[in-house]
Each structure stands twice: as structure tokens, then as C-alpha cells.
């Protein structure tokens, strides 16, 4: 009996040690993955969204600190409800999306990982690139691992796992060359950003 | 010529009144939005499997103050111009 227990523990340890990271694809055909951004402004806050998100994150559920990968947002898919504001936002003076069509976040390091069941939190340090300017930032991330739930999203067509990633953080637009020190009376420098993403790893 | 001046004055006046009334009515019907004009609204939905909340866009014209103020301004200008034309016409017909 003791030998059997020892064998199970050893096998389990070996499985965890040798576990391979799984690549989760964040291109979501359902269009659920979204980024929400908000800037304060005198008349009303400017709220925009995008679901033009792609990228891959490699994660090992047994070792949450070993996450690597990159999330890419197609900057041309950022939208605000006012058409004139939309034109200005994507134009050369603000985001200049023709010259800089991608906003990216590349994971560099995972700090303070905490795991509870299928959920985990961590501070993720990475390279955030906006309008061609790259800065290292640290964002608080909440991760939920949903083993075997890909089938529920694909009506059983694909088997696999899901990884849900959520984060809220702030950046200053001036740090990324977006009208630094200008128009502060019209639009705040601080941009609140929320990301809610589900990545799929088909088996 | 004088009759057409009177007709033009009346038409411009009516156009101004119509612009003020129509833009105000549209703004009231759109929920008296005191923000910017919007061409879509967002309804928050929740994905059943992942629990992710996401905005679902619905095309809808919601006039804001950037629609209302210029429309009423243009309407008031039309009302003044129409009234001025009618006044000139009335004076030229005075006995």
C-alpha cells in the first residue's frame, strides 16, 4: 500500500516536472475577446472597444510562472461610437494606425504567481508597444484554466482546453508619443485599459 | 418679383422652424444624450463558457449636443433671415 502511494506521488511529480507548455491561440472566431479603453474628457468619457485580437500564449498549468507569448491588437479595429472622433483617433495625429497597425504586449516575466484551483493571479512584466513606442510595463493578470471546455464553445467540433485571461491597467498616452502634453484639457493623458480574452488549445 | 421675395422669406422661416423642431424632437427621441453623437450603442453580453463580458454593437443613431447645437443654431439663423426678408417685403408694400 505504501509502495503504491509512493508510486502515484512519483508518477504525479514526474508528470508535473515533464509537463509541456500548451500553446493557447487567442484569435477568437466568436468575437468575444475584447479590449475596452477609456479616457476622461470634459463632455463625457471616451469609451472604445476592439475585438481584433490575436496572439499566442504558451502556458503550463502546473507551472503558472512559466508563461510566454504575445498578444496583438489590430489598431485599425479600435472603435469609438462617434465617427468623427473615430477618424481623428486612427489618424496621423493620434494613433497613426496606417504606420503603426499593431498594438502588442509581449510577456517577459511572471512575478508573484498565486494559484487557487483552476484560477491564478500574477503580475506580468512585458513589453507594451503602442504607436511604435515600446515600454516595459507590469500588469496584474487573472488567469482561469478551463480544461476540456473548448468543445462547449465549438459545439463539440474541437476538443481542448481554454485559458481565460483578464487584466486592467493604465498607461499614459504621452509616454507613447500620442500628443504628449497636448490637448490635456480635452482628453486625459491616462488611458484605462481592460482586456478579457479566451485562448484555445485544441487537442 | 415681390411675391417671390415673400415666398422665399416664408420658406426660409419655415425651414428654420422645421430644423429647430425636428432636431429637438430627434434629440428627445434619442434619449436626450448630453454627450457626443453616437452611431452605435453597446449592449454588454456574457459568454456562457468563459464568463467573459463583451460589448455587442447595435447600429443606432443617438444625437448628441454636437448634433443639437449646430442644428438649432442653423434653424435660428434661418428664422431670423426669413423674418428679415418678410419685414423688408412688408415695408416695401406699406402704403
Interface residues (C-beta under 8 A of the other chain):
Chain A: X30 X31 X32 X33 X34 X36 X43 X44 X49 X51 X79 X81 X82 X83 X85 X144 X146 X149 X152 X153 X162 X164 X166 X196 X197 X198
Chain B: X34 X35 X36 X37 X38 X39 X40 X41 X42 X47 X48 X49 X50 X51 X52 X53 X54 X55 X57 X62 X64 X65 X66
